[in-house]
């Protein structure tokens, strides 16, 4: 459930009319619901009740400081993939000992920054990375806690661009290489192997692939235990899907039950890294109609939001539900909703049934709270959108709209 709903013929974000936000802050505009964010985090936290666990929000899904601060106050940890994301979560006041650092290309300065911050652990993706972390930790005379990311060769049955657990993907190690890496880490004076990590993909709509990967990991945990390597943290990644259109993803409670039944009485701390499932339906992108245009073969609705604001439809062919902010009960027609960017791939929807729209009307693009603003750009020298966070009847400007001066602020 989210807290965007229609009341009295108007779209509301919690107790604030979206039309009022548009009037105050303009468009394109990202609007986030604090109650929805809290509800979704709590659902994951409750799903693992009875197990030692940590819910680490995937920062790449939405890195706005206001949202990170709220999640940190709720008890969330963070899954990061860059030094910049570490900087953000520390600025948001998140406990660094609840931070895990993932990603295949950690740079030296990022490793040093994470060691200085004393994060929970690195999710290590290759033997070269493990050796580098060991060298840097030795130079700093500190111990690096590590987890090896395992590639279990499990088909997540999702879009190929967001599949990460197959042999052909760049992520993680197979179990043969990982065995040697764990034994090397155990012998190293400045490495401490404490965890095992796996993330098979994003926007998953079935529990089966999760369980298949988990069973493989548990077998590997037992094998390592017989070699003297004790695993304390089992990080199962994120990836649980949300409803964009007609998907029926499992609930966090269903996933939690499957994990508990599979893990049994093992003394492990379970880590999950949801991002989309927490933030996705906690945000919308609001845009205004600039023009409407009819050709012999198409009807176009040209809006002020573009692929630089929300790239998922262009990049993945992703579906986002689009509705009027103020419905007027008109007959639907098939249209393409497109932006001002000079690319034919610049669209938010194609061949979509929408009511006849007039210039100046506002539209809401739903399920935009994850991989929306974080993937946005300044392409075509377009200042990025503003972000607003609504909590009850109170709205704050969580990130101001960029200006032309911002576009050139770093240039000579």
Buried (B, 14 or more C-beta within 10 A) or exposed (E): EBBBEBEEEBBBBBBBBBBEBBEEBBBBBBBBBBBBBBBBBBBBBEBBEEBEBBBBBBBBBBBBBBBBBBBBEBEBBBBBBBBEBBBBBBEBEBBBEBBBBBBBEBEEEBBBBBBEBEBBBBBBBBBEBBBBBBBBBBEBEEBBBBBBBBBBBBEBBBBEEBBBBBEEBEBBBEBEBBBEBBBBBBEBEBBBBBBBBBBBBBBBBBBBBBBBBBEBBBEBBEEBEEEEBEBBBBBBBBBBBBBBEEEEBBBBBBBBBBBBEBBEEEEBBBBBBBBBBBBBBBBBBBBBBBEBEEEEEEBBBBBBBBBBBBBBBBBBEBBBBBBBBBEEEEEEEEBBBBBBBEBEEBBBBBEBEBBBBEEEBBBBBBBBBBBBBBBBEEBBEBBBBBBBBBBEEEBEBBBEBBEEEEBEEEEE
